[in-house]
Amino acid sequence: MTSEEPGTTSGTRRRPAWVVGSIAAAVLLVGGGTAYWASAAQGDGGTARRTGDSASAPRDAGDPSGPGIAPGEPDPSGTGVVYRADVKLPEAPAAAPAYSVSGEVAEAEVARLAAALGISGTPRLEGDVWLAGEAADGSGPRLTVARTAPGTWNFNRFRAGGDGAGNGAGDDCVRGKDTCGPATLPRDAGGTGGSGKPVSEEAARAAAAPVLKALGQDGAKLDARLTQGAVRVVSADPVVGGLPTQGWSTKVSVGADGSVVGGNGELKAPVRAADQPVVGAVEALARLNARSGGGGNPEPSGCASAVPLAADTAGGATDTVPCNPEPRPMKPPRTETVKGAVLGLAPGTVEGSRGLVPAWLFEVAGQGGAPGHTVSEPASAQQGTPGPKDGRTVPGFSYKEEDRKLTVNFWGSACSTYALEAREQPEAVMVKITDTPNKPGQACIMLAEEKSLSVTLKEPLGDRKVLDATTGKALTKQ
């Protein structure tokens, strides 16, 4: 169920304290779909933040990050991807199961994983995180596990400690002194640095096997081709309910001496939830191409100055920068070949929280001698209200409900039209606010203003939470 913006109101409610006396402005770069908000509040320095980006907690050992384009995602320079199948794609079954992840991680689950990683002692709970290993000075192996599902865990075998007096290891700094001598790196005790050669793929899989068994993932699909210096990384995609997964990987890093030196993943096992009707691979591939294919927005038209005038610059002494208001031509999309497809699972929202949803996993051939890769596309036949082509959303910050009428408050502008969608679950209501630019392809100066949209629920909200689909967080009741 959705609500279009004609019902949007510029609220007269009292604004939160952090925006009182401030003027928020943003310049929307339509080509990239990202808004840059600048705040000039009374008495502060006017910090800038970018909306539209997602952040996740750092992990001690995981995928190497670097330049490149994720499979299935559009090239920000304008080159899209079009997937073409050279085989007959499979039909859809009547339905496929989703899997939810809920509850809390028990001490016994953490202890089992810690033992597989060679950590002795009893796990201890510190706030919302389980901790195993790590000496009093912060040295030694360290395993952390989030208490709440899905129980994200991180492991690092080698951590430099201190001297017990608050002074860090690796240098001769003394607390209270402004300067100190040259730093010395901790000795590489397990082949985690660049020295030595990585073990073979077979040896890395063997070293990772006890860890994967402790996680209940001994039947996972393994890939041990990646190396980072002297470390070989084993990536495990678990099989859940007989279905392969994509995007729910466990990473186990193996040092040059054959020991496990790092890793991360999810500890809580997914539990089968309700079945969902699904579409066939042909329709899912069409959706994938619509999302990642040859579309894309041209560069913004118009011209703007890069920076404001400096305080000591004469008003008439500036040089005029040549301006070309015409958008640059888009590059043609590149074509990649799909060699097969299988119905599996990929991360999604199940019963108002993170879980695994049915998805088609497309096997894509590598180009130029590169190895192939897998691209996933959700297979659910229950499509929500279509949003803007670039899929842009804005988060809400509060809500109120009366007689099944749910009203969500958010920050918007006159540059866009907004629509509200609500998906009801037994334990929560997921809301999504889509943002459609009024004049696509053109720059727009946005003055942030409080807005609200309403939608009628099928059932009273009761004690269910209201979750924002953009951030995944619960909204505050007004």
C-alpha positions as CSV (number, residue, x, y, z in Angstrom):
1,M,0.0,0.0,0.0
2,T,1.3,3.4,-0.9
3,S,0.6,7.1,-0.5
4,E,1.6,9.7,-3.1
5,E,2.9,13.1,-2.2
6,P,-0.3,15.1,-2.8
7,G,-1.0,14.2,0.9
8,T,2.4,15.5,1.9
9,T,2.4,18.3,4.3
10,S,5.0,20.8,5.4
11,G,4.7,20.1,9.1
12,T,4.2,22.7,11.7
13,R,5.4,20.3,14.5
14,R,8.2,21.4,16.7
15,R,11.5,20.4,15.0
16,P,14.1,18.3,16.8
17,A,16.6,20.2,18.9
18,W,19.4,19.5,16.6
19,V,17.9,21.5,13.8
20,V,16.5,24.4,15.8
21,G,17.9,27.6,14.5
22,S,19.6,26.0,11.5
23,I,19.2,26.2,7.8
24,A,19.9,23.0,5.9
25,A,20.7,23.2,2.2
26,A,21.7,20.6,-0.3
27,V,22.8,20.4,-3.9
28,L,21.5,17.3,-5.6
29,L,23.8,15.8,-8.3
30,V,21.1,14.1,-10.3
31,G,23.4,12.1,-12.4
32,G,24.7,10.2,-9.3
33,G,21.5,10.2,-7.3
34,T,23.3,11.5,-4.1
35,A,22.4,14.5,-2.1
36,Y,25.1,16.5,-0.3
37,W,23.6,18.2,2.8
38,A,25.4,21.2,4.3
39,S,24.3,22.5,7.7
40,A,25.1,26.0,8.9
41,A,23.7,26.0,12.5
42,Q,24.0,28.9,14.9
43,G,27.2,28.5,16.9
44,D,28.6,25.4,15.1
45,G,31.1,25.0,12.3
46,G,28.7,23.7,9.7
47,T,29.7,20.2,9.1
48,A,28.8,18.4,5.9
49,R,27.5,14.9,5.5
50,R,26.4,12.8,2.5
51,T,23.1,11.0,2.5
52,G,22.3,7.9,0.4
53,D,25.4,5.9,1.5
54,S,25.2,2.9,3.7
55,A,27.8,2.0,6.4
56,S,28.6,-1.2,8.1
57,A,30.7,-2.2,11.1
58,P,34.3,-2.8,10.3
59,R,35.6,-6.3,10.3
60,D,39.1,-7.3,11.3
61,A,39.6,-9.7,8.3
62,G,37.4,-9.8,5.2
63,D,37.3,-9.1,1.6
64,P,40.0,-6.9,0.2
65,S,38.6,-3.6,-0.9
66,G,39.8,-1.8,-4.0
67,P,38.7,-0.2,-7.2
68,G,36.2,-1.9,-9.4
69,I,32.5,-2.4,-10.0
70,A,30.4,-4.9,-8.1
71,P,28.8,-7.6,-10.3
72,G,25.3,-6.5,-11.3
73,E,25.9,-2.8,-10.4
74,P,26.0,0.0,-12.9
75,D,29.3,1.7,-13.7
76,P,29.3,5.2,-12.2
77,S,31.1,6.5,-15.3
78,G,28.0,5.6,-17.3
79,T,28.7,2.2,-18.7
80,G,25.9,-0.3,-17.7
81,V,25.8,-4.0,-18.0
82,V,23.5,-6.1,-20.0
83,Y,23.3,-9.8,-19.3
84,R,22.5,-12.2,-22.2
85,A,21.7,-15.9,-21.6
86,D,23.1,-18.4,-24.1
87,V,21.3,-21.3,-22.4
88,K,17.7,-22.1,-21.7
89,L,16.9,-20.6,-18.3
90,P,14.9,-22.7,-15.8
91,E,11.2,-22.2,-14.9
92,A,10.1,-21.2,-11.4
93,P,8.6,-23.6,-8.9
94,A,5.2,-22.7,-7.3
95,A,7.0,-21.2,-4.3
96,A,10.3,-21.1,-2.4
97,P,11.1,-20.6,1.3
98,A,12.6,-17.6,2.9
99,Y,14.7,-17.8,6.0
100,S,14.7,-15.5,9.0
101,V,17.5,-14.8,11.6
102,S,16.3,-13.8,15.0
103,G,17.0,-14.2,18.7
104,E,20.3,-13.9,20.6
105,V,23.6,-15.8,20.4
106,A,24.2,-18.1,23.3
107,E,27.4,-18.5,25.2
108,A,27.7,-22.1,24.1
109,E,27.6,-21.0,20.4
110,V,30.4,-18.6,21.0
111,A,32.5,-21.1,22.9
112,R,32.1,-23.7,20.1
113,L,33.5,-21.2,17.5
114,A,36.2,-20.0,19.9
115,A,37.4,-23.6,20.4
116,A,37.6,-24.2,16.7
117,L,39.8,-21.1,16.4
118,G,42.1,-22.3,19.1
119,I,40.9,-19.8,21.8
120,S,40.6,-21.2,25.3
121,G,38.7,-19.8,28.3
122,T,35.1,-18.9,28.8
123,P,33.5,-16.2,26.5
124,R,32.4,-13.0,28.4
125,L,29.7,-10.6,27.5
126,E,30.6,-7.0,27.3
127,G,27.6,-4.9,26.6
128,D,26.0,-6.3,23.4
129,V,29.2,-8.1,22.3
130,W,30.6,-11.5,23.2
131,L,34.4,-11.5,23.6
132,A,36.7,-14.5,23.7
133,G,40.5,-14.5,24.0
134,E,42.6,-11.3,24.3
135,A,44.9,-10.7,27.2
136,A,44.6,-7.9,29.8
137,D,46.9,-5.7,27.7
138,G,44.9,-6.2,24.6
139,S,47.3,-8.7,22.9
140,G,46.7,-12.2,21.6
141,P,43.9,-13.7,19.6
142,R,40.5,-12.0,19.8
143,L,37.0,-13.1,18.8
144,T,34.0,-10.8,18.9
145,V,30.4,-11.9,18.3
146,A,27.4,-9.6,18.2
147,R,24.9,-10.8,20.8
148,T,21.8,-10.2,18.6
149,A,21.1,-12.1,15.4
150,P,22.6,-12.7,12.9
151,G,25.6,-12.7,15.3
152,T,28.2,-11.1,13.1
153,W,31.6,-12.4,14.3
154,N,35.2,-11.2,13.7
155,F,38.5,-12.9,14.5
156,N,42.1,-11.7,14.5
157,R,44.8,-13.9,15.8
158,F,47.6,-11.4,16.2
159,R,47.0,-8.2,18.1
160,A,49.7,-6.0,19.7
161,G,49.2,-5.3,23.4
162,G,50.5,-2.7,25.8
163,D,52.8,-2.6,28.9
164,G,50.0,-2.6,31.4
165,A,50.5,1.1,32.1
166,G,48.4,2.5,29.3
167,N,51.3,2.6,26.8
168,G,50.8,1.0,23.5
169,A,53.0,-1.7,21.9
170,G,55.0,-1.1,18.8
171,D,56.7,2.1,19.9
172,D,58.5,3.7,22.9
173,C,55.8,6.3,23.6
174,V,55.1,7.0,27.2
175,R,51.8,8.4,28.4
176,G,51.9,12.1,29.0
177,K,54.8,12.8,26.5
178,D,54.2,14.8,23.4
179,T,56.9,13.0,21.3
180,C,58.4,9.5,21.2
181,G,60.9,7.5,19.4
182,P,60.5,5.6,16.1
183,A,57.8,3.0,15.9
184,T,58.6,-0.7,15.5
185,L,56.1,-3.1,14.0
186,P,55.1,-6.2,16.0
187,R,57.0,-9.3,14.9
188,D,55.1,-11.3,12.3
189,A,54.5,-14.5,14.3
190,G,52.2,-16.3,12.0
191,G,52.8,-15.3,8.4
192,T,50.2,-12.5,8.3
193,G,52.5,-10.0,6.6
194,G,54.0,-10.0,3.1
195,S,56.8,-12.4,3.9
196,G,56.5,-16.1,2.9
197,K,54.3,-17.7,0.4
198,P,50.6,-18.5,0.9
199,V,49.6,-22.1,1.4
200,S,48.0,-24.1,-1.4
201,E,44.2,-23.9,-1.9
202,E,43.9,-27.4,-0.6
203,A,45.8,-26.7,2.6
204,A,43.8,-23.5,3.2
205,R,40.5,-25.4,2.8
206,A,41.8,-28.0,5.3
207,A,42.7,-25.3,7.8
208,A,39.3,-23.7,7.5
209,A,37.4,-26.9,7.8
210,P,37.1,-27.0,11.7
211,V,35.9,-23.4,11.7
212,L,33.2,-24.1,9.1
213,K,32.1,-27.2,10.9
214,A,31.7,-25.3,14.2
215,L,29.5,-22.8,12.2
216,G,27.4,-25.7,10.7
217,Q,28.8,-24.8,7.2
218,D,30.9,-27.8,6.4
219,G,28.8,-28.3,3.3
220,A,29.4,-24.8,2.0
221,K,30.7,-24.0,-1.5
222,L,34.4,-23.0,-1.1
223,D,36.6,-20.6,-3.1
224,A,40.2,-20.3,-2.0
225,R,41.7,-18.5,-5.0
226,L,42.1,-15.1,-3.3
227,T,45.5,-14.3,-1.7
228,Q,46.6,-11.2,0.3
229,G,50.4,-11.2,0.6
230,A,51.2,-14.4,2.5
231,V,47.6,-15.0,3.5
232,R,45.1,-17.1,1.5
233,V,41.4,-16.4,2.1
234,V,38.8,-19.1,2.0
235,S,35.3,-17.8,1.1
236,A,32.5,-20.1,2.0
237,D,28.9,-19.7,0.7
238,P,26.7,-21.9,3.0
239,V,23.9,-24.1,1.8
240,V,20.7,-23.4,3.7
241,G,17.8,-25.8,3.5
242,G,19.4,-27.4,0.4
243,L,19.6,-24.0,-1.4
244,P,22.9,-22.3,-2.3
245,T,23.4,-18.8,-1.0
246,Q,25.0,-15.6,-2.3
247,G,26.1,-12.7,-0.1
248,W,26.0,-14.6,3.2
249,S,29.6,-15.7,3.0
250,T,32.1,-16.7,5.7
251,K,35.7,-15.6,5.2
252,V,38.5,-17.6,6.8
253,S,42.1,-16.2,6.4
254,V,45.0,-18.8,6.6
255,G,48.6,-17.7,7.2
256,A,51.8,-18.9,5.6
257,D,52.3,-21.4,8.4
258,G,48.8,-23.0,7.8
259,S,47.1,-21.5,10.9
260,V,43.9,-19.5,10.8
261,V,44.8,-15.9,11.3
262,G,41.5,-14.1,10.7
263,G,37.9,-14.4,9.7
264,N,34.4,-13.1,9.8
265,G,30.8,-14.1,9.1
266,E,27.5,-14.7,10.7
267,L,27.1,-17.2,13.6
268,K,23.3,-17.5,14.0
269,A,21.8,-20.1,11.7
270,P,18.9,-19.0,9.5
271,V,15.5,-20.6,10.3
272,R,12.9,-21.4,7.7
273,A,10.1,-18.9,7.5
274,A,7.1,-18.7,5.2
275,D,7.2,-19.7,1.5
276,Q,7.0,-17.0,-1.1
277,P,5.7,-17.2,-4.7
278,V,8.6,-16.7,-7.1
279,V,9.1,-15.8,-10.8
280,G,11.2,-17.7,-13.3
281,A,14.8,-17.0,-14.2
282,V,13.8,-15.3,-17.5
283,E,11.7,-12.6,-15.6
284,A,14.4,-12.3,-12.9
285,L,17.0,-11.7,-15.6
286,A,14.9,-9.0,-17.1
287,R,14.6,-7.3,-13.7
288,L,18.4,-7.5,-13.3
289,N,18.9,-5.9,-16.7
290,A,16.4,-3.1,-15.9
291,R,18.4,-2.4,-12.7
292,S,21.9,-2.7,-14.0
293,G,21.6,-2.4,-17.7
294,G,22.1,0.2,-20.4
295,G,20.0,2.9,-18.8
296,G,21.6,5.5,-16.6
297,N,21.3,9.2,-16.2
298,P,23.4,11.7,-18.2
299,E,25.7,14.1,-16.5
300,P,23.8,17.1,-15.0
301,S,23.2,20.0,-17.2
302,G,24.0,23.6,-16.3
303,C,27.0,25.2,-14.7
304,A,28.0,26.0,-11.2
305,S,31.0,27.6,-9.5
306,A,33.3,25.2,-7.8
307,V,33.9,27.3,-4.6
308,P,32.6,30.6,-3.2
309,L,34.8,33.7,-3.4
310,A,37.5,34.0,-0.8
311,A,37.2,36.8,1.7
312,D,40.0,38.8,0.1
313,T,39.0,38.4,-3.5
314,A,37.7,41.4,-5.4
315,G,34.2,40.9,-6.6
316,G,35.0,41.8,-10.2
317,A,38.4,40.1,-10.4
318,T,37.2,36.5,-10.9
319,D,37.8,34.7,-14.2
320,T,34.9,33.2,-15.9
321,V,35.3,29.4,-16.4
322,P,34.0,28.2,-19.8
323,C,30.8,26.2,-19.4
324,N,29.4,23.5,-21.5
325,P,25.8,22.9,-20.4
326,E,25.3,19.9,-22.7
327,P,25.4,16.5,-20.9
328,R,28.2,14.2,-21.9
329,P,27.2,11.2,-24.1
330,M,26.7,8.0,-22.3
331,K,29.0,5.0,-23.0
332,P,27.2,2.0,-24.5
333,P,26.6,-0.9,-22.0
334,R,28.9,-3.8,-22.0
335,T,27.4,-7.3,-22.5
336,E,28.1,-10.2,-20.2
337,T,27.1,-13.8,-20.9
338,V,25.0,-15.9,-18.5
339,K,26.0,-19.5,-18.6
340,G,23.3,-20.9,-16.2
341,A,21.0,-20.1,-13.3
342,V,19.9,-21.8,-10.1
343,L,17.3,-20.9,-7.5
344,G,19.0,-20.0,-4.2
345,L,18.9,-17.5,-1.4
346,A,20.3,-13.9,-1.0
347,P,20.2,-11.4,1.9
348,G,16.9,-9.6,2.2
349,T,14.2,-8.5,4.7
350,V,12.2,-11.3,6.3
351,E,9.5,-10.6,8.9
352,G,10.9,-7.1,9.5
353,S,14.5,-8.2,10.0
354,R,17.5,-9.4,8.1
355,G,17.3,-12.8,6.6
356,L,17.5,-14.7,3.3
357,V,15.0,-14.5,0.5
358,P,14.6,-16.6,-2.7
359,A,16.8,-15.4,-5.5
360,W,18.1,-16.5,-8.8
361,L,21.8,-17.0,-8.9
362,F,23.1,-16.3,-12.4
363,E,26.5,-17.8,-13.4
364,V,28.3,-15.2,-15.5
365,A,31.2,-16.0,-17.7
366,G,34.5,-14.1,-17.1
367,Q,35.8,-11.7,-19.7
368,G,39.4,-11.5,-21.1
369,G,40.5,-14.7,-19.3
370,A,39.1,-13.5,-15.9
371,P,37.2,-16.1,-13.8
372,G,33.5,-16.1,-13.9
373,H,31.3,-14.8,-11.1
374,T,27.8,-15.1,-9.7
375,V,25.1,-12.3,-9.8
376,S,21.9,-12.6,-7.8
377,E,18.5,-11.2,-8.3
378,P,15.5,-11.5,-5.9
379,A,12.9,-14.0,-7.2
380,S,9.9,-12.9,-5.2
381,A,6.7,-12.5,-7.3
382,Q,5.3,-10.0,-4.8
383,Q,6.6,-6.7,-6.2
384,G,6.1,-3.5,-4.3
385,T,5.0,-0.3,-5.8
386,P,7.5,0.7,-8.5
387,G,9.9,3.4,-7.3
388,P,12.0,5.7,-9.4
389,K,14.3,4.1,-11.9
390,D,17.4,4.9,-9.9
391,G,15.8,3.4,-6.8
392,R,16.5,6.5,-4.7
393,T,14.9,6.6,-1.2
394,V,15.0,8.9,1.8
395,P,14.8,7.8,5.4
396,G,12.1,8.7,7.9
397,F,12.8,9.9,11.4
398,S,9.5,9.5,13.3
399,Y,5.9,8.3,13.0
400,K,2.4,8.4,14.5
401,E,-0.5,6.1,14.1
402,E,-4.3,6.6,14.6
403,D,-7.1,4.4,13.5
404,R,-4.8,2.4,11.2
405,K,-3.5,5.6,9.6
406,L,0.3,5.5,9.7
407,T,2.0,8.9,9.2
408,V,5.8,9.0,8.6
409,N,7.9,12.2,9.0
410,F,11.0,12.8,6.9
411,W,13.2,15.5,5.4
412,G,12.6,16.4,1.8
413,S,12.5,19.3,-0.6
414,A,10.5,20.9,-3.4
415,C,12.9,19.3,-6.0
416,S,11.3,15.9,-5.7
417,T,8.0,14.0,-5.4
418,Y,7.7,11.4,-2.7
419,A,5.7,8.3,-2.2
420,L,5.3,6.1,0.9
421,E,5.0,2.3,0.8
422,A,4.3,0.1,3.9
423,R,4.8,-3.7,4.1
424,E,3.1,-5.3,7.1
425,Q,4.7,-8.2,9.0
426,P,3.5,-9.9,12.2
427,E,6.2,-8.2,14.3
428,A,6.9,-5.0,12.4
429,V,5.8,-2.6,9.6
430,M,8.5,-1.8,7.0
431,V,8.1,1.7,5.5
432,K,9.9,3.0,2.4
433,I,9.9,6.5,1.1
434,T,10.8,6.8,-2.6
435,D,12.3,10.0,-4.0
436,T,11.5,10.9,-7.7
437,P,13.2,14.1,-9.0
438,N,10.7,16.5,-10.6
439,K,13.2,17.5,-13.3
440,P,15.5,14.5,-13.9
441,G,18.9,15.3,-15.5
442,Q,19.0,18.8,-14.0
443,A,20.7,20.2,-10.9
444,C,18.5,21.4,-8.2
445,I,19.1,23.5,-5.1
446,M,17.3,21.8,-2.2
447,L,16.2,23.6,1.0
448,A,15.4,20.8,3.5
449,E,11.9,21.0,5.0
450,E,10.0,18.6,7.2
451,K,7.4,16.6,5.3
452,S,5.0,13.8,6.1
453,L,3.2,11.0,4.2
454,S,0.4,8.8,5.4
455,V,-0.8,5.3,4.5
456,T,-3.6,3.1,5.8
457,L,-2.7,-0.2,7.4
458,K,-4.7,-3.4,7.0
459,E,-4.5,-4.0,10.7
460,P,-3.9,-1.6,13.7
461,L,-0.2,-1.1,14.4
462,G,-0.5,-2.3,18.0
463,D,2.9,-3.0,19.6
464,R,4.6,-3.6,16.3
465,K,7.7,-1.6,15.5
466,V,7.9,0.7,12.5
467,L,11.2,0.0,10.6
468,D,12.7,2.3,7.9
469,A,13.7,0.3,4.8
470,T,16.5,2.7,3.9
471,T,18.3,2.5,7.2
472,G,16.9,-0.7,8.7
473,K,16.4,1.1,12.0
474,A,13.2,1.6,14.1
475,L,11.5,4.9,13.8
476,T,10.7,7.0,16.9
477,K,7.1,7.3,17.9
478,Q,6.0,10.9,17.7
